Amino acid sequence: MFINPVNSLKGIITVPGDKSISHRAVMFGSIAEGVTEVTNFLRGADCLSTIDCFRKLGIYIEEKDSIIRIHGKGLHGLSMPHSILDTGNSGTTTRLITGILSAQDFDVHLTGDESIQKRPMGRIIDPLSQMGADIVSEQNNQCAPLHIHGRPLHGIHYTSPVASAQVKSSILLAGLYADSETSVTEPYLSRNHTEIMLNYFGAQVTSHNTTASVLPGNLLFGQKVDVPGDISSAAYFLAAGLITPNSEILVKNVGINPTRDGIIEVIQKMGGKLKLENVRTENGELVSDLLVSTSELHGIEIGGSLIPRLIDEIPMIAIMAAFAKGKTTIKDAQELKVKESNRIDVCVKNLSSMGAKIEGTDDGMIIEGGYPLHGSRIESHLDHRIAMSFAIAGLNTQTRLEIIGADCVSISYPGYYRDLESLIQ
């Protein structure tokens, strides 16, 4: 796909539903009693993988446009699948469903695509095994495919070496089935959609500082879930409005959960013109309309507890930094190496090919902004975050930019390029 430079972006955008919340609504609805109705569900490939897995586990799920109805069977209502569960490209599906499946009274084979089979699953296998789970990495490399032998579980207090919502959620979901309280302590607080939604469905989850705990024994009950727009998807339009000349973009109905709003803090620290309008709470989640306009950005330092709040937005932030004045340092972001691609290496290579002054480090990047960028041939490595980020860069280069593997955006945002085009003046 070719991206041409533009003179201006203006308009109103409503981004698809939050990916993290969409995944969880299907999972929690499946193990709840009764019907869960989900509106503004993200019909991206990852979330459809979650639906497919739970259908194979015996759950009836209706789909009509962006409305999903899950006919839950309760905590112990899942049934043994007749085929391998394939999570596609979804790390969220793989890690969270493993926590649930570890406690069932049947065995399951779980796999995913080539990317998933390289992503580290030892970070969930270890704590779940401490709870009594029996999980075998079939290639003996701590990655999928996994063979999960369902067994009774007991509660633990796990201190996680990484701040990861997927790790925390996998353990808390297993904890629903344990014989005593289960707790997870993280080095920093990761996104807390699981804690919020489990409580909304009737579980007993408490949080204190960076520790989340769940008590077993509480039944979950089907609920109505209106999924807010995904702030990770909104980030591309926010960045586009900031770095493109003569631009103003309003992104409506965006989830601004405090464990996910790091991109807002970064924009404000970089001097970006951003306003939060119509702030409200829906299903326990903060939601707002976000208005941005062309700004003169400056470099900042990003690290520490801020990183888990914006880990998926770092490729876009790196591009914003290339258009900002001065130096931006991104550190404490080792997690970027084990995403759909090694996002540190990919960002450095692609931005360098466009004329940016950027250096990769062991845990992030150093970007000296303000150098004009030219078009180049960009490899997405089939990573949706990379493709979407560099499409925004391409709108602001001196010459046309080409993205190889651009269609991978369907993983999280099937209509992305159409929505982007609608803003071009």
Backbone hydrogen bonds, N-H to C=O, Kabsch-Sander energy under -0.5 kcal/mol:
donor,donor_aa,acceptor,acceptor_aa,energy
3,I,401,L,-3.5
6,V,395,L,-2.5
10,K,423,L,-2.4
11,G,248,E,-1.5
13,I,250,L,-2.9
15,V,252,K,-0.6
18,D,228,P,-2.8
22,S,18,D,-2.3
23,H,19,K,-2.4
24,R,20,S,-1.9
25,A,21,I,-2.4
26,V,22,S,-1.6
27,M,23,H,-2.1
28,F,24,R,-3.2
29,G,25,A,-1.8
30,S,26,V,-1.7
31,I,27,M,-1.3
32,A,29,G,-0.7
33,E,220,L,-2.9
34,G,72,G,-0.8
36,T,70,I,-2.4
37,E,223,Q,-1.5
38,V,36,T,-0.5
38,V,68,I,-3.4
39,T,37,E,-0.5
39,T,225,V,-2.6
41,F,66,S,-2.7
43,R,41,F,-0.7
44,G,42,L,-0.8
45,A,410,S,-1.8
46,D,411,I,-1.5
48,L,44,G,-2.1
49,S,45,A,-1.5
50,T,46,D,-1.3
51,I,47,C,-1.9
52,D,48,L,-2.4
53,C,49,S,-2.3
54,F,50,T,-2.1
55,R,51,I,-2.2
56,K,52,D,-1.9
57,L,53,C,-0.9
58,G,55,R,-1.8
59,I,54,F,-2.3
60,Y,71,H,-0.6
61,I,59,I,-0.6
62,E,69,R,-2.9
64,K,67,I,-2.6
67,I,64,K,-2.3
68,I,38,V,-2.7
69,R,62,E,-2.2
70,I,36,T,-2.9
70,I,68,I,-0.5
71,H,60,Y,-2.6
71,H,69,R,-0.5
72,G,34,G,-2.2
72,G,70,I,-1.2
73,K,30,S,-2.0
74,G,32,A,-2.1
77,G,74,G,-1.7
79,S,57,L,-2.6
85,L,109,H,-2.7
86,D,84,I,-0.6
87,T,85,L,-0.6
87,T,111,T,-3.1
90,S,87,T,-2.1
91,G,89,N,-0.8
94,T,90,S,-1.9
95,R,91,G,-2.6
96,L,92,T,-2.4
97,I,93,T,-2.3
98,T,94,T,-1.1
99,G,95,R,-1.1
100,I,96,L,-1.3
101,L,97,I,-3.0
102,S,98,T,-1.8
103,A,100,I,-1.3
104,Q,101,L,-1.4
108,V,148,I,-2.3
110,L,108,V,-0.5
110,L,146,L,-3.0
111,T,85,L,-2.9
113,D,88,G,-3.3
117,Q,113,D,-2.1
118,K,115,S,-1.7
119,R,115,S,-0.6
119,R,116,I,-1.1
121,M,142,Q,-2.9
122,G,142,Q,-0.9
124,I,121,M,-1.7
125,I,121,M,-2.7
126,D,122,G,-2.4
128,L,124,I,-2.2
129,S,125,I,-2.2
130,Q,126,D,-1.8
131,M,127,P,-1.0
132,G,129,S,-1.5
133,A,128,L,-2.5
134,D,149,H,-0.8
135,I,133,A,-0.6
136,V,147,H,-2.6
137,S,135,I,-0.5
138,E,136,V,-0.8
138,E,145,P,-2.3
140,N,137,S,-2.3
144,A,116,I,-0.6
146,L,110,L,-3.3
147,H,136,V,-2.7
148,I,108,V,-3.1
148,I,146,L,-0.6
149,H,134,D,-3.0
149,H,147,H,-0.6
150,G,106,F,-1.4
150,G,148,I,-0.8
151,R,102,S,-2.5
153,L,177,Y,-0.5
154,H,131,M,-2.4
158,Y,156,I,-0.6
158,Y,183,S,-3.0
160,S,158,Y,-0.8
160,S,185,T,-2.8
164,S,162,V,-1.1
168,K,164,S,-2.5
169,S,165,A,-2.6
170,S,166,Q,-2.1
171,I,167,V,-1.9
172,L,168,K,-2.5
173,L,169,S,-2.7
174,A,170,S,-1.8
175,G,171,I,-2.1
176,L,172,L,-0.8
176,L,173,L,-0.8
177,Y,174,A,-1.8
178,A,175,G,-0.8
179,D,153,L,-0.6
182,T,214,V,-2.2
183,S,156,I,-2.7
184,V,212,A,-2.6
185,T,158,Y,-2.9
186,E,210,T,-2.2
190,S,188,Y,-0.5
196,I,192,N,-2.1
197,M,193,H,-2.7
198,L,194,T,-2.8
199,N,195,E,-1.8
200,Y,196,I,-1.8
201,F,197,M,-1.9
202,G,198,L,-0.5
202,G,199,N,-1.1
203,A,198,L,-2.8
204,Q,215,L,-0.6
205,V,203,A,-0.7
206,T,213,S,-2.4
208,H,211,T,-2.8
211,T,208,H,-2.3
212,A,184,V,-2.4
213,S,206,T,-2.8
214,V,182,T,-2.6
215,L,204,Q,-2.0
217,G,176,L,-1.1
218,N,215,L,-0.5
221,F,201,F,-2.7
222,G,33,E,-3.2
225,V,37,E,-2.9
225,V,223,Q,-0.5
227,V,39,T,-2.6
227,V,225,V,-0.7
229,G,253,N,-3.3
230,D,16,P,-2.4
233,S,230,D,-0.5
234,A,230,D,-2.4
235,A,231,I,-1.7
236,Y,233,S,-0.8
237,F,233,S,-0.6
237,F,234,A,-0.6
238,L,234,A,-2.4
239,A,235,A,-2.6
240,A,236,Y,-2.2
241,G,237,F,-2.3
242,L,238,L,-1.4
243,I,239,A,-2.4
244,T,240,A,-1.7
247,S,244,T,-0.6
248,E,9,L,-2.0
249,I,292,V,-2.2
250,L,11,G,-2.2
251,V,249,I,-0.5
251,V,290,L,-3.2
252,K,13,I,-2.8
252,K,250,L,-0.6
254,V,288,S,-3.1
255,G,229,G,-2.9
256,I,286,L,-2.6
260,R,257,N,-2.8
261,D,257,N,-0.9
262,G,309,R,-1.5
263,I,260,R,-0.6
263,I,309,R,-0.5
264,I,261,D,-0.9
265,E,261,D,-1.5
266,V,262,G,-2.5
267,I,263,I,-2.4
268,Q,264,I,-2.2
269,K,265,E,-2.5
270,M,266,V,-2.2
271,G,268,Q,-1.1
272,G,267,I,-3.0
273,K,293,S,-0.6
274,L,272,G,-1.0
275,K,291,L,-2.4
277,E,275,K,-0.6
277,E,289,D,-3.1
280,R,287,V,-2.7
282,E,285,E,-3.0
285,E,282,E,-2.4
287,V,280,R,-3.1
288,S,254,V,-2.4
289,D,277,E,-3.2
290,L,251,V,-3.1
291,L,275,K,-2.5
292,V,249,I,-2.6
293,S,273,K,-1.3
294,T,247,S,-1.9
295,S,242,L,-2.5
297,L,295,S,-0.9
298,H,270,M,-1.7
299,G,325,K,-3.0
302,I,329,T,-3.4
306,L,303,G,-1.4
307,I,304,G,-1.5
309,R,306,L,-0.9
310,L,307,I,-2.0
311,I,307,I,-0.6
313,E,310,L,-1.4
314,I,310,L,-0.6
314,I,311,I,-0.8
317,I,313,E,-2.3
318,A,314,I,-2.7
319,I,315,P,-1.4
320,M,316,M,-2.3
321,A,317,I,-2.6
322,A,318,A,-1.4
323,F,319,I,-1.0
323,F,320,M,-0.8
324,A,320,M,-0.5
324,A,321,A,-0.8
325,K,297,L,-2.4
326,G,369,G,-0.6
328,T,367,I,-2.9
329,T,300,I,-1.9
330,I,365,M,-3.2
331,K,302,I,-2.7
331,K,329,T,-0.5
333,A,363,D,-3.0
336,L,333,A,-2.0
337,K,334,Q,-2.3
338,V,335,E,-1.5
339,K,336,L,-0.9
339,K,341,S,-0.9
343,R,336,L,-2.4
343,R,341,S,-1.5
346,V,342,N,-2.5
347,C,343,R,-1.9
348,V,344,I,-2.3
349,K,345,D,-2.6
350,N,346,V,-2.6
351,L,347,C,-2.6
352,S,348,V,-2.2
353,S,349,K,-1.8
354,M,350,N,-0.7
354,M,351,L,-0.9
355,G,352,S,-1.6
356,A,351,L,-2.3
357,K,368,E,-0.7
358,I,356,A,-0.9
359,E,366,I,-2.4
361,T,364,G,-2.7
364,G,361,T,-0.7
365,M,330,I,-1.5
366,I,359,E,-2.5
367,I,328,T,-2.9
368,E,357,K,-2.8
369,G,326,G,-2.8
369,G,367,I,-0.8
370,G,322,A,-1.7
374,H,354,M,-2.5
378,I,376,S,-0.8
378,I,402,E,-3.7
380,S,378,I,-0.6
380,S,404,I,-1.8
383,D,380,S,-1.6
384,H,382,L,-0.6
387,A,383,D,-2.2
388,M,384,H,-2.4
389,S,385,R,-1.9
390,F,386,I,-2.4
391,A,387,A,-1.4
392,I,388,M,-1.2
393,A,389,S,-1.6
394,G,390,F,-2.3
395,L,391,A,-0.9
395,L,392,I,-0.6
396,N,393,A,-1.9
397,T,394,G,-0.8
398,Q,373,L,-2.2
401,L,3,I,-2.8
402,E,376,S,-2.9
403,I,1,M,-3.1
404,I,378,I,-3.5
404,I,402,E,-0.5
406,A,403,I,-0.7
408,C,405,G,-1.5
409,V,406,A,-1.4
410,S,407,D,-1.9
411,I,408,C,-1.9
412,S,409,V,-1.5
413,Y,409,V,-3.2
416,Y,413,Y,-1.8
419,D,415,G,-2.4
420,L,416,Y,-2.4
421,E,417,Y,-2.4
422,S,418,R,-1.5
423,L,420,L,-1.3
424,I,421,E,-1.1
425,Q,8,S,-2.0
